[in-house]
Amino acid sequence: FLRYAGPATVVAAGGVIFPFLAGAYAVIIFGYADSFTDPLPLFMGALMTATSVGITARVLSERRKLGTPEGVTILAAAVIDDVVGILVLTIVVGIAATGEFSSIEVAKIGAKAIGFWLALMTGGILLARHISRLFGLFQINGANLALALALAFLAAALAESFGLAMIIGAYSIGLALERTSLARAIEEPLAAISSFLVPIFFVVMGMLVDIQAMQSLLLFGSVLTILAIVSKVFGSAVPALAVGFTRIGSLRVGIGMLPRGEVALIIAGIGLSRGILTPDFFGVAILMTMVTTLLAPVLLVPAFEKGGDGRRDAEKVGGE
């Protein structure tokens, strides 16, 4: 993550800024909000920033392209993109809760979100190996998995107590523990739990979609989906071009950042539960998420099969 943070940060910045502005201003232009400071355009903008790298990583892994400059840049940029997107989400949720939009209020919420995240990340990284050793003392079958899940839930609850999105707490602990022996020990059993819970998550999200309610927003949903594709691909590809990638390499990076997947669904679910999104706008969010998620693999495979090297110089982003 740190090794590829340089070019990935530039790519992630473009992948957050352009989609955010596209989503927010689309709501205003269509007349669903009066100004940029309303919670709805801010939330739709935050929703557009999401990147789910799981699908891209699976496609690149199967094609043996995960270690290419484009592959490592996409993975690192997606992590940064998610962290920034979740922080933006937290600020928007805070604004919606207070009902105020001012530079002072945004600064307060932003400082609290970033401060909590940095404190949790720093504490998690410093204590990660100690936590791993402590959990290793429990020789009961399944103890590592149960304790790790409990720690994730505790961090999520702590984030919620600070008025932040729960995903910040769980995500931060996951990043902190990633390089410990505990992470390797629970990877396989956690995959089994994931295989059970993830389909339930998607079914629940689908059941929340009100098809009749979103019919009046089909035009807006179609435009938003197109904007989601264009803003994410070009918002990530243009910065990639500026940090040493060729045109085809930049396009690969842009397409790799395209799918919203489960990250956007989590954000949409938070918006629906907090009353920021109505059922019709929630349906639009699901439509945008589904199209971008399905489209990415279709475009990514041919992009990697032609065009040759994705870097302008001989030096790779991190080697292969």
Legacy VTK file of the C-alpha trace (Angstrom):
# vtk DataFile Version 3.0
C-alpha trace
ASCII
DATASET POLYDATA
POINTS 320 float
0.000 0.000 0.000
2.692 2.497 1.011
4.978 1.459 -1.841
2.495 2.477 -4.530
0.911 5.356 -2.625
2.483 8.060 -4.823
0.883 7.483 -8.238
-2.105 5.775 -6.613
-2.922 8.891 -4.565
-3.014 10.996 -7.733
-5.291 8.451 -9.424
-7.518 8.166 -6.347
-7.865 11.956 -6.090
-9.213 12.161 -9.617
-11.404 9.120 -8.977
-13.028 10.902 -6.037
-13.254 14.550 -7.125
-14.771 14.147 -10.602
-17.452 11.565 -9.678
-18.387 13.554 -6.560
-18.944 16.747 -8.542
-20.766 14.876 -11.320
-23.181 13.211 -8.886
-23.849 16.316 -6.810
-24.442 18.674 -9.716
-26.603 16.129 -11.572
-29.067 16.222 -8.669
-29.119 20.034 -8.741
-29.428 20.318 -12.537
-32.397 17.929 -12.559
-34.047 20.122 -9.911
-34.102 17.636 -7.029
-32.178 20.022 -4.756
-31.802 23.776 -4.585
-28.103 24.020 -3.869
-24.872 22.138 -3.466
-25.181 22.404 0.320
-28.309 20.219 0.547
-27.743 16.700 1.968
-29.130 14.866 -1.103
-26.629 16.139 -3.735
-23.780 15.780 -1.261
-24.787 12.195 -0.531
-25.239 11.267 -4.187
-21.792 12.736 -4.808
-20.342 10.635 -1.985
-22.065 7.563 -3.418
-20.425 8.160 -6.817
-16.917 8.163 -5.304
-17.076 4.503 -4.253
-14.760 1.920 -5.802
-15.070 -1.825 -5.289
-11.781 -3.358 -6.299
-12.776 -6.959 -5.563
-14.156 -7.605 -9.049
-11.213 -5.916 -10.757
-8.750 -7.832 -8.593
-10.432 -11.151 -9.471
-10.308 -10.406 -13.219
-6.666 -9.287 -13.091
-5.694 -12.281 -10.959
-7.245 -14.746 -13.390
-5.467 -12.999 -16.293
-2.164 -12.901 -14.359
-2.127 -9.108 -14.558
-2.372 -8.301 -10.861
1.369 -7.627 -10.586
1.510 -5.234 -13.546
1.984 -1.478 -12.997
-1.684 -0.951 -13.769
-2.736 -3.733 -11.392
-0.791 -2.540 -8.366
-1.804 1.067 -8.999
-5.493 0.125 -9.185
-5.302 -1.839 -5.922
-3.511 0.922 -4.020
-5.712 3.665 -5.495
-8.860 1.732 -4.591
-7.798 1.568 -0.936
-7.133 5.323 -0.852
-10.348 5.948 -2.799
-12.401 3.959 -0.281
-10.872 5.698 2.732
-11.452 9.163 1.236
-14.945 8.186 0.081
-15.883 6.890 3.525
-14.577 10.085 5.139
-16.656 12.124 2.669
-19.648 9.944 3.572
-19.081 10.625 7.265
-18.963 14.381 6.692
-22.166 14.272 4.621
-23.974 12.154 7.231
-22.831 14.620 9.910
-24.153 17.573 7.902
-27.473 15.791 7.383
-27.728 15.068 11.116
-27.054 18.676 12.143
-29.051 20.184 9.292
-26.323 22.773 8.763
-23.773 23.357 6.067
-21.026 25.785 6.965
-17.277 25.783 6.589
-16.917 25.604 10.373
-19.313 22.657 10.685
-17.660 20.804 7.799
-14.242 21.448 9.350
-15.430 20.104 12.720
-16.942 16.944 11.274
-13.978 16.422 8.951
-11.464 16.904 11.754
-13.354 14.476 13.981
-13.609 11.867 11.225
-9.971 12.139 10.150
-8.751 12.374 13.748
-10.651 9.265 14.798
-9.536 7.350 11.719
-5.866 8.270 12.205
-6.019 7.443 15.927
-7.658 4.083 15.285
-5.301 3.253 12.424
-2.190 4.286 14.367
-3.294 2.428 17.488
-4.250 -0.615 15.432
-0.919 -0.709 13.591
1.097 -0.264 16.797
-0.885 -2.949 18.627
-1.486 -5.278 15.673
1.267 -7.786 16.447
0.405 -7.771 20.169
-3.257 -8.396 19.326
-2.244 -11.216 16.999
-0.100 -12.856 19.704
-2.814 -12.394 22.336
-5.439 -14.031 20.145
-2.972 -16.840 19.425
-2.957 -17.777 23.126
-6.520 -19.073 22.785
-6.156 -22.656 21.577
-9.879 -23.227 21.164
-10.972 -24.085 17.641
-12.424 -20.997 15.932
-11.266 -18.597 18.667
-9.166 -16.447 16.314
-12.076 -15.910 13.965
-14.551 -15.107 16.734
-12.183 -12.680 18.461
-11.269 -10.946 15.194
-14.934 -10.461 14.332
-15.586 -9.168 17.844
-12.743 -6.673 17.434
-14.179 -5.494 14.102
-17.628 -5.051 15.665
-16.096 -3.201 18.621
-14.250 -0.811 16.307
-17.440 -0.295 14.294
-19.407 0.492 17.456
-16.673 2.880 18.590
-16.876 4.714 15.259
-20.650 4.913 15.597
-20.312 6.360 19.109
-18.248 9.185 17.606
-21.048 9.863 15.138
-19.135 8.304 12.247
-20.093 5.563 9.793
-19.533 2.089 11.276
-17.611 0.993 8.198
-14.723 3.312 9.141
-14.049 1.384 12.346
-14.214 -2.105 10.842
-12.264 -1.087 7.728
-9.475 0.531 9.763
-8.995 -2.513 11.988
-8.865 -4.719 8.901
-6.110 -2.569 7.393
-4.164 -2.515 10.677
-4.201 -6.313 11.063
-3.550 -7.103 7.396
0.158 -7.970 7.775
-0.096 -10.071 10.926
-0.197 -13.848 11.284
-3.768 -13.447 12.547
-4.860 -12.190 9.113
-3.461 -15.286 7.437
-4.999 -17.578 10.068
-8.545 -16.258 9.652
-8.493 -15.687 5.883
-9.874 -19.099 4.932
-12.568 -19.418 7.644
-13.566 -15.805 7.049
-14.085 -16.608 3.369
-16.647 -19.233 4.403
-18.560 -16.669 6.467
-18.338 -14.233 3.576
-19.778 -16.829 1.196
-22.764 -17.157 3.533
-23.368 -13.497 4.431
-22.568 -11.682 1.156
-25.486 -13.221 -0.810
-27.825 -12.295 2.060
-26.491 -8.727 1.933
-27.153 -8.441 -1.801
-30.619 -9.985 -1.497
-31.553 -7.562 1.301
-30.321 -4.605 -0.772
-32.358 -5.850 -3.725
-35.481 -6.273 -1.598
-35.211 -2.628 -0.512
-35.486 -1.407 -4.107
-38.954 -0.055 -4.913
-39.279 -0.453 -8.698
-42.510 1.544 -8.887
-41.074 4.408 -6.847
-38.011 4.777 -9.071
-39.934 4.779 -12.376
-40.267 8.557 -12.242
-36.477 8.816 -11.933
-35.478 6.494 -14.781
-34.170 9.351 -16.941
-32.192 10.767 -14.043
-30.941 7.293 -13.164
-29.769 6.692 -16.736
-27.941 10.027 -16.876
-26.399 9.458 -13.454
-25.186 6.012 -14.528
-23.537 7.445 -17.651
-21.926 10.166 -15.552
-20.751 7.520 -13.079
-18.979 5.654 -15.892
-17.442 8.676 -17.608
-16.397 10.556 -14.453
-14.727 7.543 -12.817
-12.938 6.242 -15.927
-11.631 9.608 -17.108
-11.266 10.980 -13.578
-8.816 8.146 -12.856
-7.304 7.775 -16.352
-6.227 11.399 -16.847
-4.224 11.517 -13.573
-2.720 8.112 -14.477
-1.579 9.629 -17.771
0.109 12.392 -15.797
2.112 9.982 -13.593
3.775 8.006 -16.365
1.191 5.669 -17.878
0.562 5.394 -21.607
-2.879 6.002 -23.053
-3.786 2.317 -22.948
-2.285 1.980 -19.467
-4.296 4.966 -18.239
-7.460 3.534 -19.757
-6.831 0.230 -17.969
-6.443 2.054 -14.663
-9.628 4.060 -15.276
-11.681 0.969 -16.128
-10.236 -0.883 -13.146
-11.556 1.864 -10.846
-15.033 1.762 -12.409
-17.033 -0.865 -10.421
-18.894 0.457 -7.358
-20.000 -2.946 -6.033
-20.628 -3.566 -2.362
-19.032 -0.290 -1.216
-21.703 1.777 -2.990
-24.412 -0.556 -1.680
-23.221 -0.031 1.894
-23.224 3.747 1.406
-26.693 3.616 -0.190
-27.977 1.511 2.701
-26.635 4.062 5.184
-28.359 6.839 3.247
-31.676 4.992 3.257
-31.485 4.175 6.970
-30.588 7.788 7.858
-33.452 9.184 5.778
-31.141 11.008 3.365
-32.168 8.811 0.428
-35.811 8.153 -0.356
-36.771 4.776 -1.894
-36.743 6.220 -5.436
-33.208 7.616 -5.101
-32.095 4.405 -3.417
-33.309 2.527 -6.494
-31.311 4.884 -8.723
-28.213 4.192 -6.607
-28.708 0.435 -7.045
-29.124 0.862 -10.818
-25.889 2.846 -11.076
-24.050 0.332 -8.912
-25.270 -2.667 -10.888
-24.389 -1.242 -14.318
-20.885 -0.068 -13.358
-20.140 -3.349 -11.600
-21.224 -5.511 -14.536
-19.593 -3.296 -17.151
-16.093 -3.199 -15.666
-15.027 -6.827 -16.371
-16.457 -6.641 -19.901
-14.263 -3.632 -20.696
-11.224 -4.599 -18.640
-10.366 -7.919 -20.305
-9.986 -6.567 -23.883
-8.148 -3.500 -22.564
-5.434 -5.763 -21.122
-5.307 -8.072 -24.142
-4.072 -5.360 -26.496
-1.864 -2.294 -26.386
1.309 -3.703 -24.815
3.150 -2.021 -21.948
1.131 0.462 -19.931
4.089 2.618 -18.812
5.883 5.267 -20.843
9.215 4.641 -19.138
11.110 1.431 -18.552
10.651 1.638 -14.784
7.607 -0.183 -13.468
5.470 1.197 -10.685
6.593 -1.525 -8.351
8.092 -4.187 -10.544
6.264 -7.303 -11.667
LINES 1 321
320 0 1 2 3 4 5 6 7 8 9 10 11 12 13 14 15 16 17 18 19 20 21 22 23 24 25 26 27 28 29 30 31 32 33 34 35 36 37 38 39 40 41 42 43 44 45 46 47 48 49 50 51 52 53 54 55 56 57 58 59 60 61 62 63 64 65 66 67 68 69 70 71 72 73 74 75 76 77 78 79 80 81 82 83 84 85 86 87 88 89 90 91 92 93 94 95 96 97 98 99 100 101 102 103 104 105 106 107 108 109 110 111 112 113 114 115 116 117 118 119 120 121 122 123 124 125 126 127 128 129 130 131 132 133 134 135 136 137 138 139 140 141 142 143 144 145 146 147 148 149 150 151 152 153 154 155 156 157 158 159 160 161 162 163 164 165 166 167 168 169 170 171 172 173 174 175 176 177 178 179 180 181 182 183 184 185 186 187 188 189 190 191 192 193 194 195 196 197 198 199 200 201 202 203 204 205 206 207 208 209 210 211 212 213 214 215 216 217 218 219 220 221 222 223 224 225 226 227 228 229 230 231 232 233 234 235 236 237 238 239 240 241 242 243 244 245 246 247 248 249 250 251 252 253 254 255 256 257 258 259 260 261 262 263 264 265 266 267 268 269 270 271 272 273 274 275 276 277 278 279 280 281 282 283 284 285 286 287 288 289 290 291 292 293 294 295 296 297 298 299 300 301 302 303 304 305 306 307 308 309 310 311 312 313 314 315 316 317 318 319
